[in-house]
Amino acid sequence: MVIDILNKILYISFFISCLTIIRHSYYFIQAFLSSTEEIPVKYRLTNTSLILLGISIAYLLTVIFTGIKI
């Protein structure tokens, strides 16, 4: 019973990590495409957003290589 609840929590955190990565990828592509040679647009991240993105990428890679199981 407890293991089932933990597995559901891990699936939810995996889904949230995927959404975070997709969100930042979208904003990065949007900034890249809207910039021109004369006026480049930088994609800026705050420290907390950068840390959250790093944790999300690390969790996504961990799930890809090991899977979600307890």
PDB file of N, CA, C, O and CB in Angstrom:
ATOM      1  N   MET A   1       0.817  -1.186   0.000  1.00  0.00           N
ATOM      2  CA  MET A   1       0.000   0.000   0.000  1.00  0.00           C
ATOM      3  C   MET A   1       0.869   1.263   0.000  1.00  0.00           C
ATOM      4  O   MET A   1       0.633   2.185  -0.780  1.00  0.00           O
ATOM      5  CB  MET A   1      -0.934  -0.009   1.201  1.00  0.00           C
ATOM      6  N   VAL A   2       1.852   1.295   0.859  1.00  0.00           N
ATOM      7  CA  VAL A   2       2.739   2.462   0.930  1.00  0.00           C
ATOM      8  C   VAL A   2       3.573   2.565  -0.345  1.00  0.00           C
ATOM      9  O   VAL A   2       3.837   3.662  -0.837  1.00  0.00           O
ATOM     10  CB  VAL A   2       3.662   2.376   2.173  1.00  0.00           C
ATOM     11  N   ILE A   3       3.980   1.427  -0.869  1.00  0.00           N
ATOM     12  CA  ILE A   3       4.790   1.429  -2.093  1.00  0.00           C
ATOM     13  C   ILE A   3       3.966   1.940  -3.266  1.00  0.00           C
ATOM     14  O   ILE A   3       4.492   2.651  -4.123  1.00  0.00           O
ATOM     15  CB  ILE A   3       5.332   0.011  -2.396  1.00  0.00           C
ATOM     16  N   ASP A   4       2.692   1.594  -3.320  1.00  0.00           N
ATOM     17  CA  ASP A   4       1.829   2.103  -4.392  1.00  0.00           C
ATOM     18  C   ASP A   4       1.691   3.620  -4.320  1.00  0.00           C
ATOM     19  O   ASP A   4       1.695   4.298  -5.348  1.00  0.00           O
ATOM     20  CB  ASP A   4       0.444   1.448  -4.318  1.00  0.00           C
ATOM     21  N   ILE A   5       1.570   4.144  -3.124  1.00  0.00           N
ATOM     22  CA  ILE A   5       1.463   5.597  -2.956  1.00  0.00           C
ATOM     23  C   ILE A   5       2.765   6.277  -3.364  1.00  0.00           C
ATOM     24  O   ILE A   5       2.736   7.314  -4.026  1.00  0.00           O
ATOM     25  CB  ILE A   5       1.110   5.953  -1.496  1.00  0.00           C
ATOM     26  N   LEU A   6       3.904   5.709  -2.977  1.00  0.00           N
ATOM     27  CA  LEU A   6       5.195   6.277  -3.363  1.00  0.00           C
ATOM     28  C   LEU A   6       5.404   6.224  -4.875  1.00  0.00           C
ATOM     29  O   LEU A   6       5.955   7.156  -5.460  1.00  0.00           O
ATOM     30  CB  LEU A   6       6.329   5.539  -2.656  1.00  0.00           C
ATOM     31  N   ASN A   7       4.967   5.144  -5.501  1.00  0.00           N
ATOM     32  CA  ASN A   7       5.073   5.060  -6.959  1.00  0.00           C
ATOM     33  C   ASN A   7       4.220   6.118  -7.644  1.00  0.00           C
ATOM     34  O   ASN A   7       4.643   6.697  -8.644  1.00  0.00           O
ATOM     35  CB  ASN A   7       4.662   3.673  -7.440  1.00  0.00           C
ATOM     36  N   LYS A   8       3.034   6.376  -7.125  1.00  0.00           N
ATOM     37  CA  LYS A   8       2.181   7.421  -7.699  1.00  0.00           C
ATOM     38  C   LYS A   8       2.806   8.801  -7.523  1.00  0.00           C
ATOM     39  O   LYS A   8       2.721   9.646  -8.414  1.00  0.00           O
ATOM     40  CB  LYS A   8       0.790   7.390  -7.054  1.00  0.00           C
ATOM     41  N   ILE A   9       3.428   9.023  -6.380  1.00  0.00           N
ATOM     42  CA  ILE A   9       4.113  10.299  -6.147  1.00  0.00           C
ATOM     43  C   ILE A   9       5.281  10.449  -7.120  1.00  0.00           C
ATOM     44  O   ILE A   9       5.521  11.543  -7.631  1.00  0.00           O
ATOM     45  CB  ILE A   9       4.614  10.395  -4.679  1.00  0.00           C
ATOM     46  N   LEU A  10       6.003   9.374  -7.379  1.00  0.00           N
ATOM     47  CA  LEU A  10       7.113   9.429  -8.328  1.00  0.00           C
ATOM     48  C   LEU A  10       6.626   9.674  -9.749  1.00  0.00           C
ATOM     49  O   LEU A  10       7.278  10.394 -10.505  1.00  0.00           O
ATOM     50  CB  LEU A  10       7.916   8.139  -8.272  1.00  0.00           C
ATOM     51  N   TYR A  11       5.498   9.090 -10.126  1.00  0.00           N
ATOM     52  CA  TYR A  11       4.934   9.358 -11.449  1.00  0.00           C
ATOM     53  C   TYR A  11       4.490  10.808 -11.589  1.00  0.00           C
ATOM     54  O   TYR A  11       4.681  11.417 -12.642  1.00  0.00           O
ATOM     55  CB  TYR A  11       3.758   8.430 -11.719  1.00  0.00           C
ATOM     56  N   ILE A  12       3.905  11.360 -10.549  1.00  0.00           N
ATOM     57  CA  ILE A  12       3.487  12.767 -10.578  1.00  0.00           C
ATOM     58  C   ILE A  12       4.703  13.681 -10.674  1.00  0.00           C
ATOM     59  O   ILE A  12       4.685  14.650 -11.432  1.00  0.00           O
ATOM     60  CB  ILE A  12       2.655  13.116  -9.322  1.00  0.00           C
ATOM     61  N   SER A  13       5.754  13.388  -9.922  1.00  0.00           N
ATOM     62  CA  SER A  13       6.963  14.213 -10.009  1.00  0.00           C
ATOM     63  C   SER A  13       7.634  14.071 -11.368  1.00  0.00           C
ATOM     64  O   SER A  13       8.230  15.030 -11.858  1.00  0.00           O
ATOM     65  CB  SER A  13       7.947  13.835  -8.901  1.00  0.00           C
ATOM     66  N   PHE A  14       7.552  12.902 -11.986  1.00  0.00           N
ATOM     67  CA  PHE A  14       8.076  12.727 -13.344  1.00  0.00           C
ATOM     68  C   PHE A  14       7.290  13.576 -14.336  1.00  0.00           C
ATOM     69  O   PHE A  14       7.877  14.210 -15.212  1.00  0.00           O
ATOM     70  CB  PHE A  14       8.026  11.245 -13.758  1.00  0.00           C
ATOM     71  N   PHE A  15       5.980  13.590 -14.205  1.00  0.00           N
ATOM     72  CA  PHE A  15       5.134  14.395 -15.083  1.00  0.00           C
ATOM     73  C   PHE A  15       5.428  15.879 -14.913  1.00  0.00           C
ATOM     74  O   PHE A  15       5.513  16.605 -15.903  1.00  0.00           O
ATOM     75  CB  PHE A  15       3.654  14.116 -14.804  1.00  0.00           C
ATOM     76  N   ILE A  16       5.584  16.336 -13.688  1.00  0.00           N
ATOM     77  CA  ILE A  16       5.894  17.752 -13.428  1.00  0.00           C
ATOM     78  C   ILE A  16       7.277  18.103 -13.970  1.00  0.00           C
ATOM     79  O   ILE A  16       7.473  19.200 -14.493  1.00  0.00           O
ATOM     80  CB  ILE A  16       5.822  18.058 -11.909  1.00  0.00           C
ATOM     81  N   SER A  17       8.232  17.194 -13.852  1.00  0.00           N
ATOM     82  CA  SER A  17       9.565  17.434 -14.405  1.00  0.00           C
ATOM     83  C   SER A  17       9.516  17.566 -15.926  1.00  0.00           C
ATOM     84  O   SER A  17      10.183  18.426 -16.502  1.00  0.00           O
ATOM     85  CB  SER A  17      10.519  16.300 -14.005  1.00  0.00           C
ATOM     86  N   CYS A  18       8.732  16.720 -16.567  1.00  0.00           N
ATOM     87  CA  CYS A  18       8.585  16.823 -18.023  1.00  0.00           C
ATOM     88  C   CYS A  18       7.955  18.146 -18.416  1.00  0.00           C
ATOM     89  O   CYS A  18       8.383  18.768 -19.388  1.00  0.00           O
ATOM     90  CB  CYS A  18       7.742  15.665 -18.562  1.00  0.00           C
ATOM     91  N   LEU A  19       6.948  18.584 -17.680  1.00  0.00           N
ATOM     92  CA  LEU A  19       6.318  19.870 -17.972  1.00  0.00           C
ATOM     93  C   LEU A  19       7.291  21.034 -17.794  1.00  0.00           C
ATOM     94  O   LEU A  19       7.278  21.980 -18.581  1.00  0.00           O
ATOM     95  CB  LEU A  19       5.102  20.071 -17.078  1.00  0.00           C
ATOM     96  N   THR A  20       8.116  20.968 -16.783  1.00  0.00           N
ATOM     97  CA  THR A  20       9.104  22.022 -16.552  1.00  0.00           C
ATOM     98  C   THR A  20      10.110  22.090 -17.696  1.00  0.00           C
ATOM     99  O   THR A  20      10.452  23.177 -18.161  1.00  0.00           O
ATOM    100  CB  THR A  20       9.832  21.790 -15.224  1.00  0.00           C
ATOM    101  N   ILE A  21      10.577  20.946 -18.143  1.00  0.00           N
ATOM    102  CA  ILE A  21      11.544  20.908 -19.241  1.00  0.00           C
ATOM    103  C   ILE A  21      10.907  21.406 -20.534  1.00  0.00           C
ATOM    104  O   ILE A  21      11.535  22.150 -21.288  1.00  0.00           O
ATOM    105  CB  ILE A  21      12.092  19.480 -19.431  1.00  0.00           C
ATOM    106  N   ILE A  22       9.674  21.003 -20.794  1.00  0.00           N
ATOM    107  CA  ILE A  22       8.975  21.465 -22.003  1.00  0.00           C
ATOM    108  C   ILE A  22       8.760  22.971 -21.954  1.00  0.00           C
ATOM    109  O   ILE A  22       8.906  23.652 -22.968  1.00  0.00           O
ATOM    110  CB  ILE A  22       7.619  20.741 -22.160  1.00  0.00           C
ATOM    111  N   ARG A  23       8.416  23.491 -20.791  1.00  0.00           N
ATOM    112  CA  ARG A  23       8.185  24.933 -20.640  1.00  0.00           C
ATOM    113  C   ARG A  23       9.448  25.738 -20.940  1.00  0.00           C
ATOM    114  O   ARG A  23       9.408  26.715 -21.687  1.00  0.00           O
ATOM    115  CB  ARG A  23       7.693  25.246 -19.221  1.00  0.00           C
ATOM    116  N   HIS A  24      10.564  25.320 -20.354  1.00  0.00           N
ATOM    117  CA  HIS A  24      11.813  26.042 -20.585  1.00  0.00           C
ATOM    118  C   HIS A  24      12.306  25.866 -22.020  1.00  0.00           C
ATOM    119  O   HIS A  24      12.894  26.787 -22.586  1.00  0.00           O
ATOM    120  CB  HIS A  24      12.884  25.569 -19.606  1.00  0.00           C
ATOM    121  N   SER A  25      12.077  24.715 -22.606  1.00  0.00           N
ATOM    122  CA  SER A  25      12.446  24.518 -24.009  1.00  0.00           C
ATOM    123  C   SER A  25      11.640  25.436 -24.915  1.00  0.00           C
ATOM    124  O   SER A  25      12.179  26.014 -25.859  1.00  0.00           O
ATOM    125  CB  SER A  25      12.237  23.056 -24.422  1.00  0.00           C
ATOM    126  N   TYR A  26      10.351  25.570 -24.630  1.00  0.00           N
ATOM    127  CA  TYR A  26       9.499  26.458 -25.417  1.00  0.00           C
ATOM    128  C   TYR A  26       9.980  27.904 -25.324  1.00  0.00           C
ATOM    129  O   TYR A  26      10.094  28.587 -26.343  1.00  0.00           O
ATOM    130  CB  TYR A  26       8.044  26.356 -24.947  1.00  0.00           C
ATOM    131  N   TYR A  27      10.262  28.373 -24.108  1.00  0.00           N
ATOM    132  CA  TYR A  27      10.723  29.755 -23.939  1.00  0.00           C
ATOM    133  C   TYR A  27      12.086  29.979 -24.588  1.00  0.00           C
ATOM    134  O   TYR A  27      12.349  31.055 -25.126  1.00  0.00           O
ATOM    135  CB  TYR A  27      10.792  30.109 -22.453  1.00  0.00           C
ATOM    136  N   PHE A  28      12.950  28.972 -24.539  1.00  0.00           N
ATOM    137  CA  PHE A  28      14.263  29.094 -25.180  1.00  0.00           C
ATOM    138  C   PHE A  28      14.119  29.196 -26.689  1.00  0.00           C
ATOM    139  O   PHE A  28      14.753  30.043 -27.318  1.00  0.00           O
ATOM    140  CB  PHE A  28      15.156  27.900 -24.817  1.00  0.00           C
ATOM    141  N   ILE A  29      13.292  28.341 -27.274  1.00  0.00           N
ATOM    142  CA  ILE A  29      13.080  28.388 -28.726  1.00  0.00           C
ATOM    143  C   ILE A  29      12.407  29.691 -29.129  1.00  0.00           C
ATOM    144  O   ILE A  29      12.734  30.264 -30.168  1.00  0.00           O
ATOM    145  CB  ILE A  29      12.232  27.190 -29.190  1.00  0.00           C
ATOM    146  N   GLN A  30      11.473  30.160 -28.319  1.00  0.00           N
ATOM    147  CA  GLN A  30      10.802  31.421 -28.604  1.00  0.00           C
ATOM    148  C   GLN A  30      11.805  32.581 -28.593  1.00  0.00           C
ATOM    149  O   GLN A  30      11.754  33.441 -29.473  1.00  0.00           O
ATOM    150  CB  GLN A  30       9.678  31.672 -27.581  1.00  0.00           C
ATOM    151  N   ALA A  31      12.695  32.617 -27.632  1.00  0.00           N
ATOM    152  CA  ALA A  31      13.708  33.675 -27.568  1.00  0.00           C
ATOM    153  C   ALA A  31      14.690  33.548 -28.725  1.00  0.00           C
ATOM    154  O   ALA A  31      15.140  34.556 -29.269  1.00  0.00           O
ATOM    155  CB  ALA A  31      14.460  33.627 -26.226  1.00  0.00           C
ATOM    156  N   PHE A  32      15.022  32.332 -29.100  1.00  0.00           N
ATOM    157  CA  PHE A  32      15.965  32.112 -30.193  1.00  0.00           C
ATOM    158  C   PHE A  32      15.371  32.556 -31.525  1.00  0.00           C
ATOM    159  O   PHE A  32      16.058  33.182 -32.333  1.00  0.00           O
ATOM    160  CB  PHE A  32      16.367  30.637 -30.262  1.00  0.00           C
ATOM    161  N   LEU A  33      14.118  32.241 -31.755  1.00  0.00           N
ATOM    162  CA  LEU A  33      13.496  32.586 -33.030  1.00  0.00           C
ATOM    163  C   LEU A  33      13.128  34.066 -33.140  1.00  0.00           C
ATOM    164  O   LEU A  33      13.077  34.602 -34.247  1.00  0.00           O
ATOM    165  CB  LEU A  33      12.266  31.748 -33.231  1.00  0.00           C
ATOM    166  N   SER A  34      12.873  34.726 -32.028  1.00  0.00           N
ATOM    167  CA  SER A  34      12.490  36.133 -32.077  1.00  0.00           C
ATOM    168  C   SER A  34      13.701  37.068 -32.151  1.00  0.00           C
ATOM    169  O   SER A  34      13.543  38.258 -32.420  1.00  0.00           O
ATOM    170  CB  SER A  34      11.652  36.479 -30.864  1.00  0.00           C
ATOM    171  N   SER A  35      14.891  36.549 -31.919  1.00  0.00           N
ATOM    172  CA  SER A  35      16.075  37.398 -31.984  1.00  0.00           C
ATOM    173  C   SER A  35      16.526  37.571 -33.430  1.00  0.00           C
ATOM    174  O   SER A  35      16.344  36.692 -34.272  1.00  0.00           O
ATOM    175  CB  SER A  35      17.212  36.806 -31.134  1.00  0.00           C
ATOM    176  N   THR A  36      17.113  38.719 -33.685  1.00  0.00           N
ATOM    177  CA  THR A  36      17.685  38.989 -35.002  1.00  0.00           C
ATOM    178  C   THR A  36      19.182  39.214 -34.830  1.00  0.00           C
ATOM    179  O   THR A  36      19.696  39.194 -33.712  1.00  0.00           O
ATOM    180  CB  THR A  36      17.001  40.227 -35.682  1.00  0.00           C
ATOM    181  N   GLU A  37      19.869  39.427 -35.934  1.00  0.00           N
ATOM    182  CA  GLU A  37      21.311  39.668 -35.842  1.00  0.00           C
ATOM    183  C   GLU A  37      21.591  41.014 -35.195  1.00  0.00           C
ATOM    184  O   GLU A  37      22.592  41.169 -34.495  1.00  0.00           O
ATOM    185  CB  GLU A  37      21.960  39.606 -37.231  1.00  0.00           C
ATOM    186  N   GLU A  38      20.718  41.989 -35.423  1.00  0.00           N
ATOM    187  CA  GLU A  38      20.933  43.314 -34.843  1.00  0.00           C
ATOM    188  C   GLU A  38      20.561  43.355 -33.369  1.00  0.00           C
ATOM    189  O   GLU A  38      21.259  43.968 -32.561  1.00  0.00           O
ATOM    190  CB  GLU A  38      20.132  44.355 -35.603  1.00  0.00           C
ATOM    191  N   ILE A  39      19.461  42.700 -33.025  1.00  0.00           N
ATOM    192  CA  ILE A  39      18.976  42.739 -31.645  1.00  0.00           C
ATOM    193  C   ILE A  39      18.807  41.301 -31.134  1.00  0.00           C
ATOM    194  O   ILE A  39      17.734  40.716 -31.282  1.00  0.00           O
ATOM    195  CB  ILE A  39      17.624  43.531 -31.548  1.00  0.00           C
ATOM    196  N   PRO A  40      19.848  40.736 -30.542  1.00  0.00           N
ATOM    197  CA  PRO A  40      19.695  39.377 -30.002  1.00  0.00           C
ATOM    198  C   PRO A  40      18.891  39.401 -28.696  1.00  0.00           C
ATOM    199  O   PRO A  40      19.022  40.319 -27.885  1.00  0.00           O
ATOM    200  CB  PRO A  40      21.084  38.728 -29.763  1.00  0.00           C
ATOM    201  N   VAL A  41      18.077  38.396 -28.517  1.00  0.00           N
ATOM    202  CA  VAL A  41      17.263  38.267 -27.309  1.00  0.00           C
ATOM    203  C   VAL A  41      17.873  37.165 -26.460  1.00  0.00           C
ATOM    204  O   VAL A  41      18.009  36.031 -26.920  1.00  0.00           O
ATOM    205  CB  VAL A  41      15.758  37.959 -27.650  1.00  0.00           C
ATOM    206  N   LYS A  42      18.241  37.486 -25.225  1.00  0.00           N
ATOM    207  CA  LYS A  42      18.824  36.489 -24.330  1.00  0.00           C
ATOM    208  C   LYS A  42      17.727  35.785 -23.547  1.00  0.00           C
ATOM    209  O   LYS A  42      16.729  36.391 -23.158  1.00  0.00           O
ATOM    210  CB  LYS A  42      19.835  37.141 -23.370  1.00  0.00           C
ATOM    211  N   TYR A  43      17.932  34.524 -23.331  1.00  0.00           N
ATOM    212  CA  TYR A  43      17.021  33.747 -22.492  1.00  0.00           C
ATOM    213  C   TYR A  43      17.593  33.761 -21.078  1.00  0.00           C
ATOM    214  O   TYR A  43      18.629  33.149 -20.819  1.00  0.00           O
ATOM    215  CB  TYR A  43      16.841  32.270 -23.030  1.00  0.00           C
ATOM    216  N   ARG A  44      16.933  34.444 -20.183  1.00  0.00           N
ATOM    217  CA  ARG A  44      17.445  34.612 -18.828  1.00  0.00           C
ATOM    218  C   ARG A  44      16.670  33.731 -17.852  1.00  0.00           C
ATOM    219  O   ARG A  44      15.451  33.588 -17.948  1.00  0.00           O
ATOM    220  CB  ARG A  44      17.364  36.088 -18.399  1.00  0.00           C
ATOM    221  N   LEU A  45      17.406  33.150 -16.916  1.00  0.00           N
ATOM    222  CA  LEU A  45      16.824  32.322 -15.868  1.00  0.00           C
ATOM    223  C   LEU A  45      17.231  32.863 -14.513  1.00  0.00           C
ATOM    224  O   LEU A  45      18.357  33.324 -14.328  1.00  0.00           O
ATOM    225  CB  LEU A  45      17.257  30.851 -16.019  1.00  0.00           C
ATOM    226  N   THR A  46      16.315  32.803 -13.576  1.00  0.00           N
ATOM    227  CA  THR A  46      16.681  33.139 -12.197  1.00  0.00           C
ATOM    228  C   THR A  46      17.401  31.936 -11.589  1.00  0.00           C
ATOM    229  O   THR A  46      17.390  30.844 -12.157  1.00  0.00           O
ATOM    230  CB  THR A  46      15.415  33.533 -11.346  1.00  0.00           C
ATOM    231  N   ASN A  47      18.012  32.141 -10.455  1.00  0.00           N
ATOM    232  CA  ASN A  47      18.750  31.042  -9.820  1.00  0.00           C
ATOM    233  C   ASN A  47      17.829  29.891  -9.422  1.00  0.00           C
ATOM    234  O   ASN A  47      18.174  28.726  -9.618  1.00  0.00           O
ATOM    235  CB  ASN A  47      19.497  31.551  -8.588  1.00  0.00           C
ATOM    236  N   THR A  48      16.663  30.209  -8.868  1.00  0.00           N
ATOM    237  CA  THR A  48      15.748  29.141  -8.458  1.00  0.00           C
ATOM    238  C   THR A  48      15.204  28.386  -9.668  1.00  0.00           C
ATOM    239  O   THR A  48      15.032  27.168  -9.615  1.00  0.00           O
ATOM    240  CB  THR A  48      14.589  29.718  -7.635  1.00  0.00           C
ATOM    241  N   SER A  49      14.936  29.097 -10.748  1.00  0.00           N
ATOM    242  CA  SER A  49      14.453  28.441 -11.956  1.00  0.00           C
ATOM    243  C   SER A  49      15.530  27.561 -12.570  1.00  0.00           C
ATOM    244  O   SER A  49      15.235  26.481 -13.082  1.00  0.00           O
ATOM    245  CB  SER A  49      13.982  29.477 -12.971  1.00  0.00           C
ATOM    246  N   LEU A  50      16.769  28.012 -12.522  1.00  0.00           N
ATOM    247  CA  LEU A  50      17.877  27.222 -13.041  1.00  0.00           C
ATOM    248  C   LEU A  50      18.090  25.955 -12.216  1.00  0.00           C
ATOM    249  O   LEU A  50      18.344  24.886 -12.771  1.00  0.00           O
ATOM    250  CB  LEU A  50      19.156  28.056 -13.061  1.00  0.00           C
ATOM    251  N   ILE A  51      17.987  26.071 -10.914  1.00  0.00           N
ATOM    252  CA  ILE A  51      18.137  24.907 -10.037  1.00  0.00           C
ATOM    253  C   ILE A  51      17.002  23.917 -10.277  1.00  0.00           C
ATOM    254  O   ILE A  51      17.238  22.711 -10.347  1.00  0.00           O
ATOM    255  CB  ILE A  51      18.168  25.339  -8.553  1.00  0.00           C
ATOM    256  N   LEU A  52      15.773  24.415 -10.402  1.00  0.00           N
ATOM    257  CA  LEU A  52      14.637  23.543 -10.653  1.00  0.00           C
ATOM    258  C   LEU A  52      14.755  22.846 -12.014  1.00  0.00           C
ATOM    259  O   LEU A  52      14.409  21.672 -12.141  1.00  0.00           O
ATOM    260  CB  LEU A  52      13.339  24.342 -10.582  1.00  0.00           C
ATOM    261  N   LEU A  53      15.237  23.563 -13.021  1.00  0.00           N
ATOM    262  CA  LEU A  53      15.447  22.959 -14.335  1.00  0.00           C
ATOM    263  C   LEU A  53      16.529  21.881 -14.270  1.00  0.00           C
ATOM    264  O   LEU A  53      16.381  20.820 -14.877  1.00  0.00           O
ATOM    265  CB  LEU A  53      15.829  24.036 -15.365  1.00  0.00           C
ATOM    266  N   GLY A  54      17.598  22.139 -13.552  1.00  0.00           N
ATOM    267  CA  GLY A  54      18.660  21.144 -13.405  1.00  0.00           C
ATOM    268  C   GLY A  54      18.186  19.893 -12.698  1.00  0.00           C
ATOM    269  O   GLY A  54      18.532  18.783 -13.101  1.00  0.00           O
ATOM    270  N   ILE A  55      17.397  20.056 -11.647  1.00  0.00           N
ATOM    271  CA  ILE A  55      16.851  18.905 -10.928  1.00  0.00           C
ATOM    272  C   ILE A  55      15.885  18.131 -11.817  1.00  0.00           C
ATOM    273  O   ILE A  55      15.860  16.901 -11.788  1.00  0.00           O
ATOM    274  CB  ILE A  55      16.142  19.356  -9.637  1.00  0.00           C
ATOM    275  N   SER A  56      15.094  18.845 -12.602  1.00  0.00           N
ATOM    276  CA  SER A  56      14.146  18.193 -13.502  1.00  0.00           C
ATOM    277  C   SER A  56      14.861  17.383 -14.567  1.00  0.00           C
ATOM    278  O   SER A  56      14.458  16.259 -14.864  1.00  0.00           O
ATOM    279  CB  SER A  56      13.240  19.224 -14.158  1.00  0.00           C
ATOM    280  N   ILE A  57      15.909  17.932 -15.140  1.00  0.00           N
ATOM    281  CA  ILE A  57      16.677  17.199 -16.155  1.00  0.00           C
ATOM    282  C   ILE A  57      17.357  15.983 -15.536  1.00  0.00           C
ATOM    283  O   ILE A  57      17.384  14.908 -16.135  1.00  0.00           O
ATOM    284  CB  ILE A  57      17.730  18.119 -16.812  1.00  0.00           C
ATOM    285  N   ALA A  58      17.904  16.156 -14.343  1.00  0.00           N
ATOM    286  CA  ALA A  58      18.562  15.032 -13.665  1.00  0.00           C
ATOM    287  C   ALA A  58      17.552  13.926 -13.350  1.00  0.00           C
ATOM    288  O   ALA A  58      17.852  12.744 -13.520  1.00  0.00           O
ATOM    289  CB  ALA A  58      19.253  15.511 -12.365  1.00  0.00           C
ATOM    290  N   TYR A  59      16.369  14.302 -12.895  1.00  0.00           N
ATOM    291  CA  TYR A  59      15.344  13.300 -12.578  1.00  0.00           C
ATOM    292  C   TYR A  59      14.853  12.597 -13.843  1.00  0.00           C
ATOM    293  O   TYR A  59      14.629  11.387 -13.834  1.00  0.00           O
ATOM    294  CB  TYR A  59      14.158  13.958 -11.848  1.00  0.00           C
ATOM    295  N   LEU A  60      14.685  13.353 -14.931  1.00  0.00           N
ATOM    296  CA  LEU A  60      14.258  12.760 -16.189  1.00  0.00           C
ATOM    297  C   LEU A  60      15.280  11.745 -16.696  1.00  0.00           C
ATOM    298  O   LEU A  60      14.907  10.657 -17.136  1.00  0.00           O
ATOM    299  CB  LEU A  60      14.031  13.847 -17.235  1.00  0.00           C
ATOM    300  N   LEU A  61      16.566  12.092 -16.637  1.00  0.00           N
ATOM    301  CA  LEU A  61      17.604  11.154 -17.066  1.00  0.00           C
ATOM    302  C   LEU A  61      17.675   9.928 -16.160  1.00  0.00           C
ATOM    303  O   LEU A  61      17.911   8.819 -16.637  1.00  0.00           O
ATOM    304  CB  LEU A  61      18.958  11.850 -17.098  1.00  0.00           C
ATOM    305  N   THR A  62      17.476  10.117 -14.876  1.00  0.00           N
ATOM    306  CA  THR A  62      17.473   8.996 -13.948  1.00  0.00           C
ATOM    307  C   THR A  62      16.327   8.041 -14.252  1.00  0.00           C
ATOM    308  O   THR A  62      16.501   6.823 -14.224  1.00  0.00           O
ATOM    309  CB  THR A  62      17.375   9.495 -12.510  1.00  0.00           C
ATOM    310  N   VAL A  63      15.158   8.599 -14.541  1.00  0.00           N
ATOM    311  CA  VAL A  63      14.007   7.755 -14.861  1.00  0.00           C
ATOM    312  C   VAL A  63      14.222   7.027 -16.180  1.00  0.00           C
ATOM    313  O   VAL A  63      13.830   5.868 -16.318  1.00  0.00           O
ATOM    314  CB  VAL A  63      12.725   8.595 -14.924  1.00  0.00           C
ATOM    315  N   ILE A  64      14.834   7.686 -17.142  1.00  0.00           N
ATOM    316  CA  ILE A  64      15.085   7.040 -18.428  1.00  0.00           C
ATOM    317  C   ILE A  64      16.018   5.830 -18.253  1.00  0.00           C
ATOM    318  O   ILE A  64      15.786   4.779 -18.850  1.00  0.00           O
ATOM    319  CB  ILE A  64      15.695   8.050 -19.427  1.00  0.00           C
ATOM    320  N   PHE A  65      17.051   5.978 -17.452  1.00  0.00           N
ATOM    321  CA  PHE A  65      18.033   4.907 -17.319  1.00  0.00           C
ATOM    322  C   PHE A  65      17.652   3.836 -16.297  1.00  0.00           C
ATOM    323  O   PHE A  65      18.015   2.671 -16.462  1.00  0.00           O
ATOM    324  CB  PHE A  65      19.351   5.491 -16.946  1.00  0.00           C
ATOM    325  N   THR A  66      16.926   4.216 -15.245  1.00  0.00           N
ATOM    326  CA  THR A  66      16.621   3.214 -14.207  1.00  0.00           C
ATOM    327  C   THR A  66      15.140   2.853 -14.115  1.00  0.00           C
ATOM    328  O   THR A  66      14.806   1.760 -13.658  1.00  0.00           O
ATOM    329  CB  THR A  66      17.083   3.719 -12.867  1.00  0.00           C
ATOM    330  N   GLY A  67      14.261   3.733 -14.531  1.00  0.00           N
ATOM    331  CA  GLY A  67      12.832   3.474 -14.432  1.00  0.00           C
ATOM    332  C   GLY A  67      12.270   3.966 -13.110  1.00  0.00           C
ATOM    333  O   GLY A  67      13.005   4.392 -12.219  1.00  0.00           O
ATOM    334  N   ILE A  68      10.952   3.899 -13.004  1.00  0.00           N
ATOM    335  CA  ILE A  68      10.283   4.337 -11.775  1.00  0.00           C
ATOM    336  C   ILE A  68       9.814   3.072 -11.046  1.00  0.00           C
ATOM    337  O   ILE A  68       8.783   2.494 -11.387  1.00  0.00           O
ATOM    338  CB  ILE A  68       9.065   5.322 -12.084  1.00  0.00           C
ATOM    339  N   LYS A  69      10.571   2.662 -10.061  1.00  0.00           N
ATOM    340  CA  LYS A  69      10.206   1.505  -9.252  1.00  0.00           C
ATOM    341  C   LYS A  69      10.821   1.659  -7.876  1.00  0.00           C
ATOM    342  O   LYS A  69      11.915   2.200  -7.714  1.00  0.00           O
ATOM    343  CB  LYS A  69      10.667   0.182  -9.918  1.00  0.00           C
ATOM    344  N   ILE A  70      10.096   1.173  -6.901  1.00  0.00           N
ATOM    345  CA  ILE A  70      10.641   1.145  -5.535  1.00  0.00           C
ATOM    346  C   ILE A  70      10.730  -0.307  -5.104  1.00  0.00           C
ATOM    347  O   ILE A  70      11.161  -0.595  -3.988  1.00  0.00           O
ATOM    348  CB  ILE A  70       9.754   1.981  -4.531  1.00  0.00           C
TER     349      ILE A  70
END
